[in-house]
Amino acid sequence: MTSKDDKFQQHIHVFRGVAIILIVCAHTVPSLDWSANPVLGKVIDAIANQSSMFFFFIAGYLFQYLSTRFSFGRYMIQKLKTVILPYLILSVPALIVFTFLTRRIGLWSWFYDLPIWGQVGLFMLTGKHLAPLWFVPTITLFYLAAPLFLFIDRRFRLGYWMIVPLLVLSGYLGRGGQFGPLNFALYLLPIYMMGMAFCRYRVPAMQLVSRFWPLLLLMAGLGMAGILLEWESPPYWHVPLKVAMTLLITWMLWRHHQIFGTRLNYIAEVSFGIFFIHAYFISLIKSVMYLMITGHIYTGEGAEVIPGNAVSFVAYAGSVLGISVATIWLAQKVFKDRSRMVIGA
């Protein structure tokens, strides 16, 4: 096991590819009409929804893995170039649409009473202008807290025991709340720290998962049952499901990532870019299909006109992923070394 730990963390790289595929799937599910196959829709949604937890686990893992050469100044400059700048650039189309052309559904009742600059500012602070973009304001809080995480990892490793009560808190509070990114950050804090701890203690961590995987499978099954059977919340059943899935997937990929070979390498490398842009293509396909089927222009509600089944789901999610990857590949050809500052990949 030690020899594997000394090499490039290929299993984590593959996990990043798996995570972004599941995130695309999660955001595709609501675009289909599952009324004829409600159980299938709920199962897919339960597995794929909140897969951003995997991203935060991976982020914590890689933060600890690369922390030996950490410099807060260089770290923040890199994040400004490769996360914040593309966030600003790629937000422009959504900001134009939801401030000048139409109204975003599900916002506060007073939101559109604000002046345009206030709407733009609040959109950027919360990421609500495009569904997946809440991730950026939230992960930015983790970037700013990097020195604290480093202190825990280097000088106060007992702090890792906070993961247990924090997971309980996440399971009780859920990820929603009026404070937007702050609620998300608190919800995802234990999974990020779990990634750090798993990397710090990866040999005994792998041994523990190898020993107790049946209990983790049971935990995942309990979480899945809670979601599918709509048991009362709190607790929020995605927490035990995704925590168990995270550990099981990490362990299984560590053992068997060679099955994937290099097939997921490019998707993993450009996963952040896919995260930034895939929602645009979900909306584009939804709008085109709505026009073709109904003959009307999609105005923001009731666009689930495509029957939800295994074939349509794979075709829809696969198309979104394929177009996203092709767009990033083209952007890399055009912008070359600067593509990460434009499109995040």
VOBA-1610 file (N, C-alpha, C; in pm, whole numbers, padded with zeros to 5 digits, always signed):
BEGIN
Met+00083-00121+00000Met+00000+00000+00000Met+00086+00126+00000Thr+00198+00122+00069Thr+00283+00239+00079Thr+00333+00283-00057Ser+00369+00187-00140Ser+00422+00223-00270Ser+00319+00296-00353Lys+00191+00260-00338Lys+00086+00329-00412Lys+00072+00472-00363Asp+00089+00494-00233Asp+00072+00627-00179Asp+00179+00723-00227Asp+00296+00669-00266Asp+00405+00755-00309Asp+00388+00802-00452Lys+00293+00746-00525Lys+00275+00779-00664Lys+00166+00885-00681Phe+00151+00931-00806Phe+00041+01020-00840Phe-00090+00956-00797Gln-00177+01035-00737Gln-00301+00982-00681Gln-00404+00959-00792Gln-00378+00857-00873Gln-00462+00830-00989Gln-00604+00797-00950His-00622+00728-00838His-00758+00692-00798His-00841+00817-00764Ile-00776+00919-00708Ile-00846+01045-00679Ile-00873+01120-00809His-00779+01112-00903His-00798+01175-01034His-00919+01113-01105Val-00928+00980-01102Val-01043+00912-01162Val-01171+00949-01088Phe-01162+00960-00956Phe-01279+00997-00876Phe-01332+01134-00919Arg-01241+01224-00953Arg-01284+01356-00999Arg-01365+01344-01128Gly-01323+01255-01216Gly-01400+01232-01338Gly-01535+01172-01310Val-01540+01074-01219Val-01667+01012-01179Val-01759+01116-01116Ala-01701+01201-01029Ala-01782+01301-00958Ala-01848+01399-01054Ile-01774+01448-01155Ile-01832+01547-01245Ile-01939+01483-01334Ile-01923+01356-01368Ile-02027+01287-01445Ile-02155+01277-01363Leu-02141+01244-01235Leu-02258+01235-01147Leu-02323+01371-01125Ile-02242+01476-01120Ile-02296+01612-01104Ile-02378+01651-01227Val-02326+01621-01345Val-02402+01647-01468Val-02533+01568-01466Cys-02526+01443-01424Cys-02646+01360-01415Cys-02748+01421-01317Ala-02698+01468-01203Ala-02787+01525-01101Ala-02862+01646-01155His-02796+01729-01233His-02859+01850-01284His-02944+01822-01409Thr-02929+01703-01465Thr-03010+01665-01581Thr-03144+01606-01539Val-03145+01535-01428Val-03266+01465-01383Val-03391+01554-01381Pro-03386+01677-01326Pro-03508+01758-01318Pro-03561+01805-01453Ser-03483+01790-01558Ser-03527+01835-01690Ser-03615+01733-01761Leu-03630+01616-01702Leu-03711+01511-01763Leu-03840+01489-01685Asp-03940+01438-01753Asp-04070+01407-01691Asp-04069+01261-01647Trp-04058+01238-01516Trp-04046+01103-01462Trp-04181+01045-01417Ser-04290+01107-01456Ser-04421+01062-01407Ser-04451+00918-01445Ala-04397+00870-01557Ala-04421+00732-01599Ala-04323+00635-01533Asn-04211+00685-01482Asn-04109+00602-01418Asn-04060+00669-01290Pro-04151+00691-01193Pro-04113+00769-01076Pro-04004+00703-00991Val-04006+00571-00980Val-03906+00503-00895Val-03767+00517-00957Leu-03758+00496-01087Leu-03629+00510-01155Leu-03575+00652-01139Gly-03664+00751-01156Gly-03622+00891-01141Gly-03570+00919-01001Lys-03638+00865-00900Lys-03597+00888-00761Lys-03465+00818-00730Val-03445+00700-00784Val-03320+00627-00760Val-03202+00701-00823Ile-03218+00742-00947Ile-03110+00816-01014Ile-03082+00945-00940Asp-03187+01014-00901Asp-03169+01141-00830Asp-03100+01119-00696Ala-03137+01014-00624Ala-03075+00986-00494Ala-02926+00959-00509Ile-02889+00883-00611Ile-02748+00849-00633Ile-02669+00971-00678Ala-02725+01050-00770Ala-02649+01159-00831Ala-02659+01291-00757Asn-02772+01316-00694Asn-02793+01446-00629Asn-02691+01468-00517Gln-02648+01592-00502Gln-02551+01633-00401Gln-02415+01565-00420Ser-02382+01530-00543Ser-02249+01473-00571Ser-02139+01578-00559Ser-02178+01703-00540Ser-02077+01806-00510Ser-02002+01771-00381Met-02064+01689-00294Met-01994+01641-00174Met-01864+01570-00214Phe-01870+01495-00323Phe-01750+01426-00370Phe-01640+01526-00406Phe-01681+01635-00472Phe-01585+01739-00510Phe-01519+01800-00387Phe-01596+01822-00283Phe-01539+01882-00162Phe-01447+01783-00091Phe-01480+01656-00091Phe-01391+01555-00035Phe-01259+01555-00113Ile-01268+01554-00245Ile-01148+01555-00330Ile-01067+01681-00307Ala-01137+01796-00295Ala-01067+01923-00271Ala-00990+01919-00140Gly-01051+01865-00035Gly-00983+01853+00092Gly-00865+01757+00085Tyr-00884+01646+00016Tyr-00779+01546-00001Tyr-00657+01608-00072Leu-00683+01677-00183Leu-00573+01733-00260Leu-00508+01852-00189Phe-00588+01927-00111Phe-00530+02036-00033Phe-00425+01981+00063Gln-00460+01876+00134Gln-00364+01817+00228Gln-00246+01755+00154Tyr-00273+01689+00043Tyr-00168+01620-00033Tyr-00063+01716-00085Leu-00106+01836-00123Leu-00014+01936-00180Leu+00032+02040-00078Ser-00003+02020+00048Ser+00020+02125+00148Ser+00166+02143+00188Thr+00253+02050+00152Thr+00393+02063+00193Thr+00458+02185+00130Arg+00410+02225+00013Arg+00467+02343-00052Arg+00365+02458-00055Phe+00286+02466+00051Phe+00179+02565+00055Phe+00233+02706+00083Ser+00184+02802+00005Ser+00207+02945+00029Ser+00073+03013+00008Phe+00021+03077+00112Phe-00113+03135+00105Phe-00123+03238-00008Gly-00020+03320-00026Gly-00022+03421-00131Gly-00033+03357-00269Arg+00055+03260-00298Arg+00052+03193-00429Arg-00078+03115-00447Tyr-00123+03054-00338Tyr-00248+02976-00341Tyr-00366+03064-00381Met-00379+03181-00319Met-00492+03269-00349Met-00481+03329-00489Ile-00360+03360-00531Ile-00342+03413-00668Ile-00385+03308-00770Gln-00346+03183-00745Gln-00385+03076-00836Gln-00537+03061-00840Lys-00602+03065-00723Lys-00747+03050-00718Lys-00818+03169-00783Leu-00763+03287-00767Leu-00819+03404-00834Leu-00815+03388-00986Lys-00706+03331-01036Lys-00689+03314-01181Lys-00773+03200-01236Thr-00781+03090-01163Thr-00840+02968-01219Thr-00981+02937-01169Val-01028+03011-01066Val-01163+02988-01015Val-01246+03116-01021Ile-01197+03221-00957Ile-01276+03344-00947Ile-01290+03413-01083Leu-01180+03425-01158Leu-01186+03492-01288Leu-01279+03420-01385Pro-01265+03288-01406Pro-01362+03222-01494Pro-01505+03230-01442Tyr-01521+03233-01310Tyr-01655+03251-01251Tyr-01715+03384-01296Leu-01634+03489-01291Leu-01681+03620-01335Leu-01716+03620-01484Ile-01628+03560-01563Ile-01647+03561-01709Ile-01769+03477-01748Leu-01776+03357-01696Leu-01883+03264-01737Leu-02017+03298-01674Ser-02018+03389-01577Ser-02145+03434-01518Ser-02216+03536-01605Val-02144+03601-01695Val-02200+03713-01772Val-02328+03675-01846Pro-02329+03565-01925Pro-02455+03534-01996Pro-02575+03517-01902Ala-02556+03445-01792Ala-02667+03423-01697Ala-02709+03553-01632Leu-02613+03639-01600Leu-02646+03768-01538Leu-02730+03853-01633Ile-02694+03854-01760Ile-02770+03932-01859Ile-02912+03879-01869Val-02924+03745-01879Val-03056+03683-01894Val-03145+03714-01775Phe-03090+03698-01651Phe-03175+03706-01532Phe-03181+03843-01467Thr-03120+03942-01532Thr-03141+04080-01486Thr-03213+04164-01590Phe-03193+04134-01719Phe-03250+04217-01825Phe-03362+04148-01904Leu-03355+04013-01919Leu-03446+03946-02011Leu-03561+03873-01941Thr-03534+03811-01829Thr-03638+03737-01758Thr-03604+03731-01610Arg-03691+03673-01532Arg-03668+03665-01387Arg-03635+03522-01346Arg-03540+03511-01257Arg-03500+03381-01204Arg-03607+03334-01104Ile-03650+03209-01120Ile-03751+03152-01033Ile-03687+03110-00901Gly-03760+03125-00791Gly-03716+03074-00663Gly-03630+03169-00581Leu-03623+03295-00619Leu-03546+03393-00543Leu-03633+03459-00436Trp-03571+03540-00354Trp-03646+03612-00251Trp-03749+03704-00317Ser-03860+03725-00250Ser-03970+03805-00308Ser-03926+03948-00337Trp-03827+03997-00262Trp-03783+04136-00277Trp-03665+04152-00372Phe-03617+04041-00427Phe-03492+04046-00503Phe-03500+04144-00619Tyr-03607+04138-00697Tyr-03615+04222-00817Tyr-03662+04365-00787Asp-03677+04398-00659Asp-03695+04538-00620Asp-03560+04609-00609Leu-03454+04532-00607Leu-03319+04590-00598Leu-03281+04653-00731Pro-03191+04751-00728Pro-03137+04803-00854Pro-03054+04694-00922Ile-03026+04713-01050Ile-02953+04612-01128Ile-02820+04576-01063Trp-02746+04678-01018Trp-02615+04650-00959Trp-02630+04565-00832Gly-02740+04586-00758Gly-02766+04506-00638Gly-02800+04362-00674Gln-02878+04345-00781Gln-02910+04210-00826Gln-02784+04136-00869Val-02701+04203-00947Val-02577+04143-00994Val-02487+04106-00876Gly-02474+04198-00782Gly-02389+04174-00666Gly-02435+04055-00584Leu-02567+04046-00563Leu-02621+03936-00483Leu-02612+03804-00558Phe-02633+03810-00690Phe-02613+03690-00771Phe-02470+03638-00755Met-02373+03728-00765Met-02233+03687-00760Met-02194+03637-00621Leu-02252+03693-00518Leu-02219+03651-00382Leu-02281+03516-00347Thr-02390+03480-00413Thr-02461+03356-00380Thr-02450+03249-00487Gly-02421+03288-00612Gly-02418+03192-00722Gly-02555+03150-00770Lys-02659+03223-00731Lys-02795+03183-00765Lys-02835+03212-00909His-02748+03279-00984His-02782+03310-01123His-02774+03187-01213Leu-02703+03083-01171Leu-02696+02958-01246Leu-02681+02846-01143Ala-02769+02748-01150Ala-02784+02651-01041Ala-02653+02598-00981Pro-02556+02550-01062Pro-02437+02491-01000Pro-02338+02592-00941Leu-02357+02720-00971Leu-02252+02817-00937Leu-02250+02859-00790Trp-02343+02806-00709Trp-02330+02828-00564Trp-02196+02774-00515Phe-02141+02680-00591Phe-02016+02614-00553Phe-01901+02714-00536Val-01895+02816-00621Val-01779+02905-00620Val-01776+02995-00496Pro-01885+03069-00463Pro-01880+03145-00338Pro-01854+03057-00217Thr-01904+02933-00221Thr-01885+02842-00108Thr-01741+02795-00097Ile-01683+02747-00207Ile-01546+02697-00202Ile-01448+02810-00174Thr-01486+02934-00211Thr-01399+03049-00181Thr-01381+03066-00030Leu-01486+03038+00047Leu-01474+03044+00193Leu-01370+02943+00243Phe-01364+02828+00178Phe-01264+02727+00215Phe-01124+02773+00175Tyr-01113+02841+00061Tyr-00982+02895+00022Tyr-00932+02994+00126Leu-01021+03082+00170Leu-00984+03184+00268Leu-00947+03122+00403Ala-01006+03007+00432Ala-00979+02940+00559Ala-00860+02845+00551Ala-00787+02847+00441Ala-00675+02753+00421Ala-00574+02755+00536Pro-00534+02871+00588Pro-00438+02869+00700Pro-00492+02795+00823Leu-00621+02806+00849Leu-00681+02735+00962Leu-00677+02584+00939Phe-00710+02541+00817Phe-00704+02399+00785Phe-00560+02347+00797Leu-00466+02429+00754Leu-00325+02391+00763Leu-00282+02378+00909Phe-00330+02468+00994Phe-00299+02462+01136Phe-00351+02332+01197Ile-00474+02295+01161Ile-00531+02170+01213Ile-00447+02051+01167Asp-00409+02052+01041Asp-00336+01939+00984Asp-00195+01925+01042Arg-00131+02038+01070Arg+00009+02033+01112Arg+00028+02038+01263Arg-00061+02109+01333Arg-00033+02134+01474Arg-00146+02092+01569Phe-00262+02063+01515Phe-00374+02030+01603Phe-00457+01920+01538Arg-00393+01804+01520Arg-00462+01697+01448Arg-00580+01639+01525Leu-00583+01666+01655Leu-00703+01627+01730Leu-00827+01698+01675Gly-00803+01811+01605Gly-00913+01883+01543Gly-00989+01801+01442Tyr-00923+01697+01388Tyr-00992+01610+01293Tyr-01110+01536+01358Trp-01107+01522+01490Trp-01220+01457+01557Trp-01347+01542+01549Met-01332+01670+01512Met-01450+01754+01494Met-01536+01706+01378Ile-01478+01625+01290Ile-01553+01574+01175Ile-01680+01503+01219Val-01670+01425+01327Val-01785+01344+01372Val-01903+01432+01413Pro-01885+01526+01509Pro-02001+01611+01545Pro-02045+01701+01430Leu-01951+01742+01345Leu-01989+01827+01231Leu-02075+01750+01131Leu-02048+01621+01114Leu-02132+01539+01027Leu-02273+01526+01084Val-02280+01508+01215Val-02411+01502+01281Val-02486+01633+01260Leu-02414+01744+01274Leu-02475+01876+01254Leu-02524+01893+01110Ser-02442+01850+01014Ser-02483+01858+00873Ser-02607+01776+00847Gly-02611+01656+00905Gly-02727+01571+00888Gly-02853+01629+00949Tyr-02836+01711+01050Tyr-02952+01773+01117Tyr-02996+01901+01046Leu-02900+01984+01004Leu-02933+02114+00945Leu-02967+02107+00797Gly-02905+02011+00724Gly-02921+02011+00580Gly-02838+02121+00517Arg-02847+02134+00387Arg-02760+02232+00320Arg-02831+02363+00285Gly-02958+02373+00311Gly-03029+02497+00281Gly-03016+02598+00393Gly-03069+02717+00370Gly-03067+02820+00472Gly-03059+02959+00412Gln-03094+03058+00493Gln-03104+03195+00442Gln-02968+03260+00419Phe-02861+03197+00467Phe-02729+03260+00456Phe-02647+03207+00338Gly-02711+03133+00248Gly-02650+03093+00123Gly-02518+03020+00139Pro-02409+03076+00087Pro-02278+03010+00093Pro-02234+02972+00233Leu-02271+03049+00334Leu-02234+03015+00471Leu-02301+02885+00515Asn-02429+02868+00478Asn-02499+02743+00508Asn-02435+02626+00433Phe-02406+02646+00305Phe-02341+02542+00227Phe-02206+02505+00286Ala-02128+02607+00327Ala-01994+02582+00380Ala-02000+02501+00509Leu-02093+02535+00597Leu-02107+02459+00722Leu-02148+02315+00692Tyr-02238+02299+00597Tyr-02287+02167+00559Tyr-02174+02079+00503Leu-02085+02141+00425Leu-01981+02066+00355Leu-01848+02063+00429Leu-01836+02137+00537Leu-01711+02142+00612Leu-01663+02004+00655Pro-01748+01918+00713Pro-01695+01788+00757Pro-01648+01700+00642Ile-01712+01710+00525Ile-01670+01626+00412Ile-01536+01674+00358Tyr-01512+01805+00360Tyr-01383+01861+00319Tyr-01274+01815+00415Met-01302+01826+00545Met-01205+01783+00645Met-01185+01632+00640Met-01288+01558+00604Met-01275+01414+00589Met-01178+01380+00476Gly-01184+01460+00369Gly-01088+01441+00261Gly-00946+01467+00307Met-00927+01575+00386Met-00794+01603+00441Met-00746+01489+00530Ala-00833+01443+00620Ala-00795+01337+00714Ala-00766+01207+00639Phe-00845+01177+00537Phe-00825+01054+00461Phe-00689+01056+00393Cys-00648+01174+00344Cys-00518+01186+00280Cys-00406+01177+00384Arg-00421+01249+00494Arg-00320+01248+00601Arg-00295+01107+00653Tyr-00403+01030+00671Tyr-00393+00896+00729Tyr-00438+00791+00627Arg-00396+00807+00501Arg-00455+00725+00396Arg-00426+00575+00409Val-00314+00537+00466Val-00288+00393+00484Val-00385+00332+00585Pro-00392+00383+00709Pro-00492+00325+00802Pro-00635+00351+00757Ala-00659+00463+00687Ala-00795+00491+00639Ala-00840+00384+00540Met-00752+00350+00446Met-00785+00244+00351Met-00808+00112+00423Gln-00727+00083+00524Gln-00742-00040+00599Gln-00877-00045+00672Leu-00918+00070+00727Leu-01046+00075+00798Leu-01163+00055+00703Val-01157+00120+00587Val-01266+00102+00489Val-01269-00042+00440Ser-01150-00099+00418Ser-01141-00239+00374Ser-01204-00332+00477Arg-01190-00299+00603Arg-01242-00383+00710Arg-01391-00364+00733Phe-01435-00237+00723Phe-01573-00206+00761Phe-01663-00171+00642Trp-01624-00211+00520Trp-01705-00175+00404Trp-01849-00227+00413Pro-01874-00345+00476Pro-02016-00385+00487Pro-02099-00286+00568Leu-02040-00228+00673Leu-02113-00129+00753Leu-02139-00002+00671Leu-02040+00035+00589Leu-02059+00153+00503Leu-02166+00125+00399Leu-02169+00004+00348Leu-02274-00033+00252Leu-02411-00028+00318Leu-02418-00073+00442Leu-02543-00066+00517Leu-02584+00079+00541Met-02486+00163+00572Met-02511+00306+00592Met-02563+00371+00464Ala-02503+00334+00351Ala-02550+00387+00222Ala-02693+00340+00194Gly-02720+00213+00225Gly-02855+00160+00204Gly-02958+00231+00291Leu-02920+00262+00415Leu-03010+00334+00505Leu-03039+00474+00450Gly-02934+00542+00404Gly-02955+00674+00346Gly-03042+00669+00222Met-03018+00569+00137Met-03099+00553+00016Met-03245+00527+00051Ala-03268+00441+00150Ala-03405+00411+00192Ala-03474+00536+00245Gly-03401+00616+00323Gly-03458+00739+00377Gly-03503+00835+00268Ile-03424+00840+00159Ile-03458+00929+00048Ile-03575+00874-00033Leu-03567+00747-00070Leu-03669+00687-00157Leu-03804+00674-00087Leu-03800+00641+00042Leu-03925+00624+00117Leu-03973+00754+00181Glu-03894+00861+00158Glu-03927+00995+00205Glu-03951+00998+00355Trp-03857+00937+00428Trp-03862+00944+00573Trp-03848+01089+00618Glu-03899+01116+00733Glu-03900+01253+00784Glu-03758+01308+00800Ser-03742+01435+00771Ser-03613+01503+00790Ser-03633+01621+00883Pro-03533+01656+00969Pro-03404+01585+00981Pro-03418+01450+01048Pro-03317+01361+01029Pro-03192+01386+00958Pro-03211+01391+00807Tyr-03118+01457+00740Tyr-03118+01464+00595Tyr-03039+01346+00542Trp-03108+01257+00472Trp-03055+01125+00443Trp-02945+01124+00339His-02929+01236+00268His-02818+01243+00172His-02683+01241+00243Val-02679+01285+00368Val-02550+01289+00439Val-02496+01149+00461Pro-02569+01057+00527Pro-02513+00922+00541Pro-02490+00853+00407Leu-02579+00877+00311Leu-02562+00813+00180Leu-02433+00859+00114Lys-02411+00990+00108Lys-02296+01041+00035Lys-02164+01020+00111Val-02168+01024+00244Val-02046+00995+00321Val-02003+00851+00295Ala-02098+00759+00303Ala-02065+00619+00277Ala-02019+00598+00134Met-02087+00658+00038Met-02047+00646-00102Met-01908+00702-00125Thr-01877+00815-00061Thr-01746+00876-00077Thr-01635+00781-00037Leu-01649+00721+00081Leu-01545+00632+00132Leu-01537+00504+00049Leu-01651+00451+00011Leu-01653+00328-00068Leu-01594+00349-00208Ile-01631+00461-00271Ile-01579+00489-00405Ile-01428+00513-00400Thr-01382+00588-00299Thr-01239+00612-00286Thr-01163+00480-00272Trp-01215+00393-00187Trp-01151+00264-00164Trp-01154+00176-00289Met-01271+00169-00355Met-01283+00085-00474Met-01195+00136-00588Leu-01187+00268-00604Leu-01103+00322-00710Leu-00956+00303-00678Trp-00921+00310-00550Trp-00782+00285-00513Trp-00742+00141-00551Arg-00835+00050-00535Arg-00808-00090-00566Arg-00820-00120-00716His-00913-00053-00784His-00947-00097-00920His-00948+00016-01024His-00882+00128-00997His-00890+00239-01093His-00831+00202-01229Gln-00746+00098-01233Gln-00686+00056-01359Gln-00791+00008-01458Ile-00911-00028-01407Ile-01020-00069-01496Ile-01054+00044-01593Phe-01047+00169-01544Phe-01080+00284-01628Phe-00964+00322-01720Gly-00843+00276-01686Gly-00726+00315-01765Gly-00712+00466-01768Thr-00698+00521-01887Thr-00687+00666-01903Thr-00814+00726-01963Arg-00921+00646-01969Arg-01042+00692-02039Arg-01108+00812-01973Leu-01093+00825-01841Leu-01155+00939-01772Leu-01057+01052-01745Asn-00934+01037-01790Asn-00831+01137-01756Asn-00866+01277-01803Tyr-00910+01289-01929Tyr-00938+01423-01981Tyr-01059+01483-01911Ile-01163+01404-01890Ile-01281+01453-01819Ile-01241+01499-01679Ala-01153+01424-01613Ala-01106+01462-01479Ala-01027+01593-01484Glu-00942+01606-01584Glu-00859+01726-01597Glu-00942+01852-01619Val-01051+01839-01692Val-01132+01957-01725Val-01260+01960-01642Ser-01265+01883-01533Ser-01388+01869-01455Ser-01439+02003-01403Phe-01348+02091-01363Phe-01392+02220-01310Phe-01457+02303-01420Gly-01401+02297-01539Gly-01461+02367-01652Gly-01599+02313-01685Ile-01614+02180-01680Ile-01745+02119-01702Ile-01844+02170-01599Phe-01799+02178-01474Phe-01885+02227-01367Phe-01936+02368-01398Phe-01846+02453-01452Phe-01882+02591-01482Phe-01988+02603-01591Ile-01978+02522-01696Ile-02057+02549-01816Ile-02171+02452-01844His-02176+02337-01776His-02272+02236-01820His-02417+02280-01804Ala-02446+02367-01706Ala-02585+02412-01686Ala-02637+02490-01806Tyr-02548+02562-01875Tyr-02589+02635-01995Tyr-02641+02537-02101Phe-02573+02424-02115Phe-02612+02328-02219Phe-02735+02247-02178Ile-02753+02227-02047Ile-02878+02166-02001Ile-02995+02256-02040Ser-02980+02387-02015Ser-03087+02483-02049Ser-03106+02493-02199Leu-02996+02489-02276Leu-03006+02498-02421Leu-03084+02380-02478Ile-03046+02259-02438Ile-03115+02140-02487Ile-03261+02141-02444Lys-03286+02182-02318Lys-03423+02189-02268Lys-03507+02285-02352Ser-03452+02401-02383Ser-03524+02502-02460Ser-03552+02455-02602Val-03453+02392-02664Val-03469+02343-02802Val-03575+02233-02806Met-03567+02138-02713Met-03664+02029-02712Met-03804+02080-02681Tyr-03814+02178-02593Tyr-03945+02235-02559Tyr-04007+02300-02683Leu-03926+02372-02760Leu-03974+02436-02882Leu-04016+02333-02986Met-03936+02228-03001Met-03966+02125-03100Met-04093+02048-03066Ile-04114+02020-02937Ile-04228+01937-02896Ile-04357+02018-02884Thr-04348+02140-02829Thr-04469+02220-02804Thr-04493+02328-02908Gly-04388+02366-02979Gly-04401+02475-03075Gly-04397+02612-03010His-04369+02616-02880His-04363+02742-02805His-04222+02764-02749Ile-04192+02888-02721Ile-04062+02922-02662Ile-04068+02899-02512Tyr-03967+02836-02460Tyr-03959+02807-02317Tyr-03944+02938-02239Thr-04030+02958-02138Thr-04029+03083-02062Thr-03981+03066-01918Gly-03943+02942-01881Gly-03885+02925-01748Gly-03958+02827-01658Glu-04076+02782-01696Glu-04149+02687-01612Glu-04211+02578-01698Gly-04225+02458-01637Gly-04296+02349-01703Gly-04230+02299-01829Ala-04096+02290-01829Ala-04026+02248-01950Ala-04000+02098-01954Glu-04053+02021-01858Glu-04027+01878-01853Glu-04117+01807-01953Val-04084+01818-02079Val-04167+01759-02184Val-04107+01630-02239Ile-03984+01598-02201Ile-03919+01475-02247Ile-03947+01365-02145Pro-04005+01253-02187Pro-04033+01144-02093Pro-03903+01094-02028Gly-03905+01076-01897Gly-03788+01028-01827Gly-03780+00877-01824Asn-03677+00822-01886Asn-03650+00678-01880Asn-03499+00660-01894Ala-03453+00537-01887Ala-03308+00512-01888Ala-03244+00564-02017Val-03311+00543-02131Val-03252+00584-02259Val-03246+00736-02271Ser-03358+00804-02244Ser-03359+00950-02257Ser-03265+01016-02158Phe-03255+00959-02038Phe-03164+01016-01937Phe-03019+01005-01982Val-02979+00887-02026Val-02840+00868-02071Val-02810+00956-02192Ala-02907+00967-02285Ala-02888+01050-02404Ala-02874+01197-02367Tyr-02960+01245-02276Tyr-02959+01385-02235Tyr-02830+01418-02159Ala-02801+01340-02054Ala-02681+01366-01974Ala-02555+01347-02058Gly-02554+01244-02144Gly-02438+01222-02231Gly-02417+01336-02329Ser-02526+01392-02380Ser-02515+01506-02473Ser-02459+01629-02402Val-02509+01654-02282Val-02461+01769-02204Val-02312+01753-02176Leu-02273+01634-02132Leu-02132+01610-02102Leu-02047+01623-02228Gly-02092+01562-02336Gly-02015+01566-02460Gly-01999+01707-02514Ile-02107+01785-02515Ile-02098+01923-02564Ile-02008+02006-02473Ser-02018+01984-02343Ser-01934+02059-02249Ser-01787+02029-02273Val-01753+01901-02287Val-01614+01861-02311Val-01564+01918-02443Ala-01648+01911-02547Ala-01608+01963-02678Ala-01586+02115-02672Thr-01670+02185-02599Thr-01655+02330-02584Thr-01524+02364-02514Ile-01493+02289-02409Ile-01368+02314-02336Ile-01247+02283-02424Trp-01254+02173-02497Trp-01144+02139-02589Trp-01121+02251-02689Leu-01230+02305-02745Leu-01218+02415-02841Leu-01160+02540-02773Ala-01207+02570-02653Ala-01157+02686-02579Ala-01008+02671-02549Gln-00965+02551-02520Gln-00822+02528-02494Gln-00740+02551-02619Lys-00794+02514-02734Lys-00724+02539-02859Lys-00715+02687-02890Val-00820+02761-02857Val-00824+02905-02886Val-00741+02984-02787Phe-00760+02959-02659Phe-00696+03040-02555Phe-00565+02982-02504Lys-00538+02857-02541Lys-00412+02789-02505Lys-00385+02796-02356Asp-00270+02849-02315Asp-00231+02850-02174Asp-00324+02935-02086Arg-00403+03021-02147Arg-00493+03109-02070Arg-00633+03052-02055Ser-00654+02931-02106Ser-00790+02878-02104Ser-00842+02858-01962Arg-00755+02826-01866Arg-00801+02806-01727Arg-00853+02936-01668Met-00805+03050-01716Met-00852+03178-01666Met-00981+03222-01732Val-01017+03154-01841Val-01139+03189-01915Val-01252+03092-01885Ile-01219+02963-01890Ile-01323+02862-01879Ile-01298+02765-01763Gly-01194+02787-01688Gly-01168+02705-01569Gly-01103+02571-01600Ala-01055+02553-01723Ala-00992+02424-01759Ala-00887+02446-01868
//
